[in-house]
Amino acid sequence: MFILKYILRNLFRHRLRSVLTVVGVAVAVLAYGLLTTLVSLWYSGAEHASDTRLITRNAISLIFPLPISYLERIRGVPGVTTASYGNWFGAYYKEQKNFFANYAIEPRSYLELYPEFILPTKEKNDFLLDRKGCIVGERLARTYGWKVGDLITLKGTIYPGDWEFVLRGIYHGKEKATEERIFLFHWTYLNETMRRSVPRRADQVGYFVVGVKNPGLAPDVALAVDSMFKNSLAETLTETEKAFHMSFVSMTEAIMVAIQIVSYMVIAIIMVVAANTMAMTARERIGEYATLKTLGFKGGHLAGLIFGESVAISLLGGLLGVALTFPAAHWIETELAQYFPYFTVSPKTLLFELLAALSVGVVSGIFPTWRGATIRIADGLKRIG
């Protein structure tokens, strides 16, 4: 009890130094938590991918199309419940900075394969009946202030020109992780326009979405689909939705690794700063430690005092960092909604933040503790006066 009281009294004997150390640890912990969350969000698309959906694309690259005639043959593969198709459209709204995911799809089968897109019945029916109709995610609609019935014009890049759509519905995600920044419209609208303007680009799709009865059938179905089109002019590569997402994530994996390294470096730097602070504190109190030894305190008692103070300061900084994580994450989720579908810090990340703070306290306290606990009384008393 005495040691605990002594630690609490010593925490802010040098207030400015202690406050700066606590703030430094808090900032480091906050940065670590936000960077770790950013990395986990980068992989969230793959983690939340359905295990009963497969993606079939051109075996050479996704940029090469596939004939629409493949659809019925894919639907006939044993184990396939339904299949749909789509094209990456690659357009933007008004200015190039207003870029978001937009796809030309077959509406009825596509929405059947993606039940996580929740759409009111009336809006869904209106969308299905309107060839120039489109639906968008709730976050995307909120970003640009769109309402049902609005006329929206997108500027094409892959398919040049101004494309007009009527907003027929706004969907919301079944779960928080569901992407709500997607623009979907009828593939037939795109295809009919291509038939008139560029016939060689008509009747082609970018990918097929294949639904299977259960995850266990996925490997066999993928093999059967790819075997069916082997040695054709457009061979296919069929993979799980998770593998499909990971193929994109892998392109930026080096960036994610760099971000992770930076998060660890932040902790390492503040660890050095905290160690220097504790070393200064121990050096200033050498005479005090020698006096305590003359009063009968053992090396273990002094070790507890010094080590406890280091851990206490770091944990205070860690708790402050954890507390700041929530408003910081909320601000990112609100202000940067265009880039992050959600930004929720997991309990696991919060635990790691506290462990990082604890590790700072432990490591930074080792040398000062050893020095204070092993000081000779005569050497320590020389510092007095």
N, C-alpha and C positions, 0 to 999 in steps of 0.2 A: 504493500500500500504506500509506503514511504517512497519507494522508487518511482511509482506511478505519479505521485504528487510532485516529486522533484522534476520528472520529465515534463510535466505540464507547465511548471513554473519556468523551466528553461527554454521552452519552445520559442517564446517571443522576447527573450532578453535583449536580443539585437533585432528590433522589430522590422526595420527596413530590409535587412538581409533575409530574415525568415519569410517575410511577405513575398519578396521577389522570388525566393526559392519555391514557395508554394505555387505562385502564379506560373513560374516556369514549368513545373511538373504538370500543372493543370493544362497548360497550352499543349505540352507534348502529348499528354494523354488524349486530349481532345483531337489533335491532329491524327494520332494513331487510330483512334476510333473511327473518324470520318474517312480516312484513307482505306482502312480495312473494309468498311461498309461499301465504299465505292467499288472495290475489287469484287466483293461478293455479289453486288448488283450486276456487275458486268457478266457474271456467269448465271444470273438468275433466270434468263430466258431458257437456257439449257436445263437448269435444275427443275423448272416448272413445266417442261415439255411433256406432252402426253405420251405414254408408253404404248398407246394403241393407234398412233398415227405414224405413217411412214411418208417420206418425201422422195419422189422420183424425179430426177433431173437428167439432163444430158451428161453422159459419162465424161465428156471432155471438159466442160465447164458450164456453170449456171447461165452464162451469157448466151450460150447456144440454145435455140428453141427445140421443141419436140412437136411432132405432128399431133393434132387434136384427135386423129384417128386411133391413137393408142388407147384412148379412154375406155372404150367398150371391151377391149381385150384385157385391160387391167382389171376391170370390174368382174371379169369371168374367172379370175384366178381363185382357186379354193382358199377359203379363209378371209377373203376380202368382203367386208360388209357394204362399203360404198367407196366411191372415189370422186374427187373433184379436181379442179385445175385452176391455175391463175397465172398472171403475168405481173412482173414488177414493172410499174408504169414510169416511175422516176420523174414525176412532175413537181412543180412548186407553186406556191400561192403568191401572186403579185410580184414578190421579189425573191431572188435566189436564196436569201437567208431564211425564208419561210419554207423550209424543206422538211418533209415528213414522209413516213412510209405510206405508199399508195399502191393498191393492187387492182387489177382487173380480174374478176372472179366469176364463176358460175354460182349465182347467189344461193339457190335452194340447197344444193348438195354441200356447198362450202359452209353455210351456217349450221347444217346438220352435223358436220364434222367438228365444229367449234362451238359446243354448247356453252362455253364460258363467256361468249358474247351474248349478254342479255339484252333483248330488244323487245319493246312492247309489241303486242300482236298486230295492232293497226299499222304501226310504223313498218313492221316487217312485211305485211301484205302490200302496203303502198310501194315499198322498195322492190318487191318481186314483180310488180305489175308495170313499173316505170322503167323503160329501157335506159333513160338518161338519169335515173335515180341513183343516189349514193347514200351510204351510211358512214358515220364517223364515230370515233370514240369520244366519250364524255370530256376527257381532258383536252383533246384536240379542239372540240367545239368551244370549250371554255377559253382556250388560248386565243382564238380568232373571233369570238363572239358570234358564232354561227347558231342559227335557230332552224328548226324544222320548217321547210318551205323555202329557205333561202336559195338563191341562184348563186352557184359557186363556179368560178372559172379558174382552171389550173393551166399553167403554161408547161407544155411538154418538152422534154429533153430527148429521151429515147424515141418518143413519138412526137415530133415537132408540131407546134400549132397551139391554138387556144381551145381548150376542151371545156364545154359547159355541162354542169351537172345541177340537179335539183336535190337538195338535202331532204331525204325522205325519213331518216331515222337517226337517233343518237343512242348508241349502245353503251352500257356500262359493264364493267368486268364482274364476273362471278366472285372472284377473289381480288384482294388488293394487288397481287402480283400480276394480274391480267393486264396486258398492254391496252391502253385506252387512247393511243395516239395514232390510230390507223385509219386510213381512208379507203373504203371499198366501193367498187362500182361494177356494172355489168360488163363481162367480157364480150358479149355480143355487140355492145356499142363500139368497143374498140375494134373488133374484128370486121364489122360492117364498114367502118371508116377506112380500114386498111384495104379492104377489097376494092373500094372506089379509088383510093389514092395510091397505094403501093401493094398491088395484088400479090407480089412474091412474099410479103410478110403476113398474109392472111392465113387463117386456119392453123396457127401455131401457138403453142403455149410455152410458158417458161418452166413450169413444174406441175406435177400431179401430187395431190394429197390423197393418200390411201389409208382408209380405215380398216383395221383388222379386228377379228372377234375377241382375241385376247393377246396379251403381250408375248405369250409363249410361241405364237404363230409368226411373229414378226420376222425372224431370220428366214424361215421357209418361204414366206410370201415375198420377201425382198429378193431371194435367190430365184424364185420362179419368175418374177417380173423381169429381172435383168436377163435371165436365160431366154426369155421369150423374144427379146429384141437384140440378142447377141448377133453380131455380124451384119446388122442392118445399117442403113445410112446414118441413123441416129441412135446409137447404143445408149442404154440408160444406166444410171447408178441410183439404187434405191437404198436408203438408210433411215434409221429411226429419226424422229424429229429432234431428239436430243443431239444425236451425232451431226445432224444438219446444222443446228445452231452452233455447235462446238467448232465446226469448220470455219465459221466466221470469227468466232472468238479467238481461235488459234492465230488468226492473222495479226491480232494486236496483243498476243500473249507477252511479247517482249515489253510492251508498255506496262502491262499489269504487273509483271515481275519487277520492273523499275519502280513502280508505285509502292509495292510491298517493301522493297529495299529502303526506299525513302522513309516509310513509316517506322522501320526498325532503326534507321539512322537517327531519326528524331529522338527516339527513346535513348539511344546510345549517347547522343550529345548531351541531353539533359542529365544523364547519369554522371557524366564527367563533371558537369557544372555542380550538381548536388554533392558529388564527392569532394570537390574543391571547397565548397561551402562548409561541409562538415569537418574537413581538415583544418580550415581556418578556425572554426569554433573550438575544436580540440586543442589547437595550438594556443589559443588565448586562455584556455582554462587549465593548462598544465599545472600551474601552481595550486589551483583549486582541487584538482584530483590528488595531488600530493598531500594536501591538507586532510582530505577525506581519508587517505590511507593512514595518516598518523592517528586518526580518530578510530581506527579499527576496521574500516571498510576494506573488503578484499577486492582482488582484481576482477572477480566475477560481478561484484556489485557495480563497479565502475563500467564494466563492459555493458551491463544492462542499461545503465543510465545513458551512455553515449549511443549505443546501438538503438535503444528505444526511441531516443530523440530523432535520429535519422529516419527510422521507419515511420514515426508519427508525422513528421513534416511531409514525407512523401505520400503517405496515405491521405493527409489533408488535401494535398494537391490533386491526388487521384480522385477523391470524392468531389472536389470542385470541378474537375475535368468531366466526370460522369454527369454531374448536374448540368453543365454547359452543353453537353452533347445533345440533349433533348431539344432545346430551342434552336441550336445550330442545325440539326437534322430537319426540324420543322421549317426553318427558313429556306433551306435548300429545296425541300419538297414543294414549297409554295412558290418561290421565286424562280426556280429552275425546273419547273414541271415539264417544260418542253424537252428537256434532256434526260430527266429521270422519271420513270413512271411512278415510282414511290421511293422514299428514302427513309426507311425505318431501321433503326439500329437494333440489332438482335440482342437478347439477354446474354448470349455467348460473347458477343463483342464487348458488352459492358463488363463482363467478368474478366475478360482479357485486359481491359483498360485498368482495372484494379490490380490485376496481377502484374501488369507492367509498372504501375506506380510502386507496388511492393518490391519489385525487383530493383527499382531505382534506389529505394531506401536501404535494401539489404546490401547491395554492391557498394553504394557510396559510404556506408557505415563501417565496412570491414576494416580498412586501414586506420581511421581515427579510433576505432574501438581497440584495436590491437595496441596502438601507440599509447592510449590513455590507460589501458589496463596493465601495461608492462612498465610504466614509468617508475623509475626509482625515486623514493621520497626525497633523497638529498638533491637529485637533479631537478626535481620539480620545485622544491622550495627555493632554489636559486633564482627562479623566474619571478618570485614575489618581490615587489618593490622595484 
